[in-house]
Amino acid sequence: MARFGNILLVEDDPITVMVCDRIIKMSGFSDAVQSKQNGQDAIDHLKEIIEADKLVPDIIFLDINMPVMNGWDFLQEFESLKQQLKTSPRIFILSSTVDPEDYKKAAEFSTVEGFISKPLTQEHLKGVA
């Protein structure tokens, strides 16, 4: 049985999306994974959820480097949206960065619970649960 009902993966690389989707489902972490290719698509998706009064994702895995709207910009936009959400999703940065500044910047956002280095693994998921 899945531990989480609804996961949002914000990632622009289709191979990473496929791998994450497979790991999340095969591990029993969740049966429901939605993906958005950039931060703007994810913000629009969350606005639709608010308007339609639908369930908010339990967890958001967020890449940093994406076209259109990167992860940092998403987090800033999310700050203004989170008051409108019935529940607040847990947000984890999912990135291949090794830049210490990215880790420091992630710590500045109270909505970010952790930083996961790509590729996503079952061990990472155990740490989230």
Backbone as CSV, one residue per row, in Angstrom:
resi,resn,N_x,N_y,N_z,CA_x,CA_y,CA_z,C_x,C_y,C_z
1,MET,0.833,-1.188,0.000,0.000,0.000,0.000,0.878,1.253,0.000
2,ALA,0.486,2.228,-0.776,1.264,3.458,-0.907,1.220,4.265,0.385
3,ARG,2.332,4.850,0.723,2.423,5.658,1.935,1.901,7.065,1.713
4,PHE,2.047,7.559,0.498,1.595,8.914,0.183,0.641,8.849,-1.000
5,GLY,-0.415,9.651,-0.933,-1.438,9.586,-1.968,-1.098,10.308,-3.253
6,ASN,-0.293,11.344,-3.176,-0.172,12.232,-4.322,1.201,12.913,-4.309
7,ILE,1.980,12.680,-5.353,3.322,13.257,-5.474,3.364,14.158,-6.712
8,LEU,3.984,15.325,-6.567,4.221,16.210,-7.706,5.730,16.276,-7.936
9,LEU,6.135,15.921,-9.134,7.536,15.957,-9.534,7.710,17.107,-10.517
10,VAL,8.522,18.089,-10.151,8.768,19.250,-11.017,10.176,19.083,-11.575
11,GLU,10.239,18.633,-12.814,11.507,18.208,-13.429,11.381,18.329,-14.941
12,ASP,12.404,18.894,-15.582,12.345,19.106,-17.029,12.951,17.966,-17.844
13,ASP,13.727,17.087,-17.235,14.369,16.009,-17.979,13.468,14.774,-18.025
14,PRO,13.020,14.367,-19.221,12.076,13.247,-19.318,12.628,11.916,-18.792
15,ILE,13.921,11.693,-18.912,14.503,10.450,-18.404,14.467,10.450,-16.873
16,THR,14.804,11.566,-16.273,14.739,11.672,-14.818,13.302,11.487,-14.333
17,VAL,12.345,12.062,-15.051,10.930,11.900,-14.701,10.559,10.416,-14.734
18,MET,10.964,9.724,-15.790,10.638,8.308,-15.932,11.259,7.482,-14.799
19,VAL,12.527,7.753,-14.484,13.224,7.017,-13.426,12.563,7.288,-12.071
20,CYS,12.294,8.546,-11.776,11.668,8.899,-10.499,10.284,8.257,-10.367
21,ASP,9.508,8.341,-11.431,8.170,7.754,-11.434,8.248,6.255,-11.123
22,ARG,9.154,5.585,-11.765,9.302,4.141,-11.572,9.738,3.807,-10.140
23,ILE,10.714,4.536,-9.622,11.207,4.277,-8.263,10.114,4.557,-7.225
24,ILE,9.405,5.642,-7.387,8.339,6.009,-6.450,7.254,4.932,-6.431
25,LYS,6.854,4.468,-7.603,5.783,3.471,-7.679,6.258,2.077,-7.259
26,MET,7.441,1.664,-7.722,7.942,0.327,-7.392,8.228,0.171,-5.898
27,SER,8.610,1.236,-5.247,8.935,1.164,-3.826,7.687,1.199,-2.946
28,GLY,6.544,1.482,-3.542,5.318,1.604,-2.766,5.183,2.941,-2.073
29,PHE,6.027,3.888,-2.434,6.005,5.220,-1.837,4.708,5.944,-2.194
30,SER,4.284,5.813,-3.451,3.026,6.400,-3.922,2.628,5.744,-5.237
31,ASP,1.325,5.700,-5.483,0.821,5.196,-6.760,0.486,6.336,-7.712
32,ALA,0.435,7.552,-7.183,0.016,8.701,-7.971,1.140,9.725,-8.070
33,VAL,1.755,9.790,-9.245,2.831,10.750,-9.486,2.442,11.607,-10.684
34,GLN,2.400,12.909,-10.459,2.196,13.840,-11.560,3.497,14.571,-11.772
35,SER,3.783,14.919,-13.021,5.007,15.678,-13.278,4.687,16.929,-14.086
36,LYS,5.461,17.958,-13.802,5.394,19.225,-14.526,6.804,19.568,-14.950
37,GLN,6.945,20.152,-16.156,8.260,20.358,-16.756,9.021,21.569,-16.241
38,ASN,8.336,22.459,-15.536,9.027,23.640,-15.004,8.213,24.239,-13.866
39,GLY,8.806,25.192,-13.202,8.146,25.795,-12.054,6.847,26.491,-12.396
40,GLN,6.779,27.131,-13.561,5.544,27.826,-13.940,4.400,26.842,-14.129
41,ASP,4.665,25.713,-14.796,3.629,24.683,-14.959,3.162,24.177,-13.598
42,ALA,4.094,24.029,-12.667,3.752,23.546,-11.323,2.914,24.575,-10.567
43,ILE,3.272,25.852,-10.658,2.487,26.913,-10.014,1.082,26.948,-10.605
44,ASP,0.988,26.873,-11.933,-0.329,26.862,-12.585,-1.152,25.669,-12.117
45,HIS,-0.509,24.527,-11.980,-1.177,23.311,-11.503,-1.710,23.520,-10.077
46,LEU,-0.896,24.102,-9.213,-1.340,24.350,-7.845,-2.497,25.350,-7.796
47,LYS,-2.474,26.349,-8.664,-3.582,27.312,-8.729,-4.869,26.618,-9.160
48,GLU,-4.751,25.684,-10.120,-5.924,24.912,-10.548,-6.465,24.070,-9.394
49,ILE,-5.585,23.495,-8.614,-5.992,22.701,-7.450,-6.768,23.578,-6.466
50,ILE,-6.270,24.780,-6.225,-6.933,25.700,-5.305,-8.320,26.058,-5.823
51,GLU,-8.405,26.427,-7.108,-9.681,26.832,-7.700,-10.692,25.701,-7.707
52,ALA,-10.234,24.481,-7.972,-11.139,23.329,-8.066,-11.355,22.656,-6.706
53,ASP,-10.684,23.158,-5.666,-10.792,22.592,-4.322,-10.436,21.095,-4.314
54,LYS,-9.339,20.777,-5.002,-8.866,19.386,-5.079,-7.776,19.145,-4.043
55,LEU,-7.362,17.888,-3.939,-6.315,17.519,-2.995,-4.957,18.065,-3.415
56,VAL,-4.273,18.615,-2.455,-2.929,19.153,-2.650,-1.939,17.987,-2.642
57,PRO,-0.861,18.052,-3.436,0.151,16.985,-3.363,0.691,16.848,-1.942
58,ASP,0.945,15.611,-1.545,1.543,15.365,-0.232,2.996,15.826,-0.237
59,ILE,3.673,15.540,-1.356,5.103,15.844,-1.476,5.384,16.434,-2.851
60,ILE,6.274,17.420,-2.882,6.762,17.976,-4.147,8.267,17.733,-4.189
61,PHE,8.709,17.047,-5.240,10.138,16.912,-5.526,10.447,17.955,-6.588
62,LEU,11.363,18.863,-6.288,11.586,20.054,-7.106,13.021,20.146,-7.601
63,ASP,13.172,20.162,-8.919,14.482,20.406,-9.521,14.779,21.898,-9.402
64,ILE,16.049,22.251,-9.449,16.437,23.663,-9.375,16.558,24.272,-10.767
65,ASN,17.314,23.607,-11.627,17.627,24.170,-12.946,16.642,23.678,-13.990
66,MET,15.724,24.588,-14.368,14.711,24.282,-15.380,14.471,25.524,-16.228
67,PRO,13.980,25.317,-17.433,13.624,26.475,-18.266,12.324,27.111,-17.770
68,VAL,11.995,28.245,-18.285,10.777,29.016,-18.016,10.778,29.570,-16.582
69,MET,10.682,28.696,-15.574,10.753,29.112,-14.170,11.555,28.066,-13.411
70,ASN,12.662,28.488,-12.820,13.508,27.530,-12.106,12.936,27.229,-10.715
71,GLY,13.586,26.344,-9.997,13.112,25.931,-8.683,13.079,27.047,-7.661
72,TRP,14.073,27.933,-7.708,14.107,29.049,-6.760,12.929,29.981,-6.977
73,ASP,12.645,30.292,-8.236,11.511,31.161,-8.541,10.191,30.495,-8.153
74,PHE,10.123,29.174,-8.358,8.936,28.428,-7.939,8.721,28.609,-6.434
75,LEU,9.783,28.446,-5.654,9.659,28.557,-4.198,9.184,29.942,-3.771
76,GLN,9.658,30.979,-4.451,9.205,32.333,-4.133,7.721,32.501,-4.455
77,GLU,7.296,31.988,-5.599,5.876,32.048,-5.977,5.029,31.217,-5.016
78,PHE,5.551,30.072,-4.630,4.829,29.173,-3.742,4.530,29.854,-2.402
79,GLU,5.447,30.683,-1.935,5.251,31.397,-0.668,3.936,32.174,-0.669
80,SER,3.606,32.803,-1.802,2.370,33.588,-1.869,1.130,32.708,-2.042
81,LEU,1.330,31.479,-2.492,0.202,30.558,-2.697,-0.122,29.720,-1.473
82,LYS,0.858,29.452,-0.646,0.683,28.437,0.399,-0.432,28.775,1.392
83,GLN,-0.752,30.058,1.590,-1.844,30.412,2.492,-3.200,29.982,1.940
84,GLN,-3.270,29.798,0.626,-4.531,29.419,0.001,-4.739,27.901,-0.036
85,LEU,-3.720,27.153,0.328,-3.801,25.697,0.301,-4.361,25.176,1.619
86,LYS,-5.195,24.140,1.535,-5.767,23.541,2.746,-4.684,22.869,3.586
87,THR,-3.774,22.210,2.909,-2.623,21.606,3.577,-1.383,22.001,2.801
88,SER,-0.265,22.011,3.474,0.969,22.408,2.805,1.776,21.164,2.439
89,PRO,2.137,21.042,1.159,2.949,19.895,0.766,4.352,19.969,1.349
90,ARG,4.937,18.819,1.552,6.343,18.755,1.945,7.160,18.920,0.671
91,ILE,8.158,19.801,0.690,8.948,20.085,-0.505,10.382,19.629,-0.284
92,PHE,10.890,18.879,-1.267,12.271,18.422,-1.256,12.923,18.841,-2.565
93,ILE,14.073,19.499,-2.469,14.855,19.822,-3.657,15.455,18.519,-4.163
94,LEU,15.320,18.272,-5.444,15.896,17.090,-6.096,16.819,17.616,-7.187
95,SER,18.128,17.550,-6.932,19.059,18.208,-7.844,20.392,17.470,-7.927
96,SER,21.083,17.707,-9.017,22.422,17.141,-9.193,23.507,18.156,-8.836
97,THR,23.119,19.292,-8.300,24.088,20.332,-7.973,25.039,19.887,-6.858
98,VAL,26.242,20.404,-6.919,27.213,20.195,-5.841,27.652,21.551,-5.271
99,ASP,26.982,22.596,-5.696,27.307,23.953,-5.264,26.817,24.182,-3.832
100,PRO,27.724,24.449,-2.901,27.318,24.682,-1.502,26.333,25.846,-1.359
101,GLU,26.405,26.813,-2.272,25.481,27.948,-2.223,24.036,27.505,-2.429
102,ASP,23.832,26.464,-3.249,22.475,25.954,-3.463,21.918,25.353,-2.178
103,TYR,22.759,24.668,-1.427,22.324,24.090,-0.157,21.973,25.199,0.844
104,LYS,22.771,26.255,0.858,22.502,27.391,1.745,21.198,28.079,1.352
105,LYS,21.021,28.253,0.050,19.816,28.928,-0.434,18.570,28.106,-0.102
106,ALA,18.656,26.797,-0.249,17.520,25.929,0.074,17.132,26.068,1.538
107,ALA,18.122,26.227,2.395,17.871,26.354,3.835,17.145,27.661,4.174
108,GLU,17.190,28.627,3.277,16.520,29.905,3.505,15.005,29.806,3.347
109,PHE,14.533,28.746,2.702,13.094,28.571,2.482,12.537,27.623,3.539
110,SER,11.649,28.128,4.369,11.074,27.297,5.433,10.237,26.150,4.878
111,THR,9.770,26.291,3.651,8.939,25.242,3.046,9.759,24.056,2.546
112,VAL,11.071,24.216,2.426,11.935,23.127,1.940,12.365,22.267,3.126
113,GLU,11.977,20.993,3.078,12.314,20.072,4.171,13.664,19.391,3.993
114,GLY,14.131,19.307,2.748,15.391,18.617,2.549,15.925,18.774,1.140
115,PHE,17.123,18.287,0.957,17.843,18.383,-0.316,18.265,16.961,-0.687
116,ILE,17.796,16.476,-1.811,18.111,15.121,-2.267,18.957,15.217,-3.530
117,SER,20.096,14.526,-3.514,20.960,14.499,-4.694,20.448,13.467,-5.687
118,LYS,20.383,13.870,-6.959,19.989,12.934,-8.011,21.057,11.868,-8.159
119,PRO,20.672,10.694,-8.548,19.322,10.225,-8.863,18.549,9.859,-7.600
120,LEU,17.240,9.972,-7.669,16.366,9.569,-6.579,16.477,8.055,-6.392
121,THR,16.611,7.622,-5.154,16.731,6.191,-4.860,15.706,5.794,-3.798
122,GLN,15.544,4.503,-3.611,14.653,4.019,-2.566,15.155,4.455,-1.192
123,GLU,16.462,4.526,-1.023,17.028,4.993,0.252,16.627,6.437,0.532
124,HIS,16.634,7.284,-0.512,16.187,8.657,-0.347,14.718,8.683,0.105
125,LEU,13.900,7.841,-0.520,12.487,7.811,-0.183,12.261,7.366,1.258
126,LYS,13.080,6.445,1.735,12.968,6.017,3.137,13.252,7.193,4.070
127,GLY,14.171,8.057,3.674,14.492,9.232,4.477,13.380,10.269,4.485
128,VAL,12.570,10.288,3.443,11.453,11.221,3.340,10.292,10.739,4.198
129,ALA,10.041,9.447,4.166,8.910,8.867,4.903,9.190,8.914,6.362
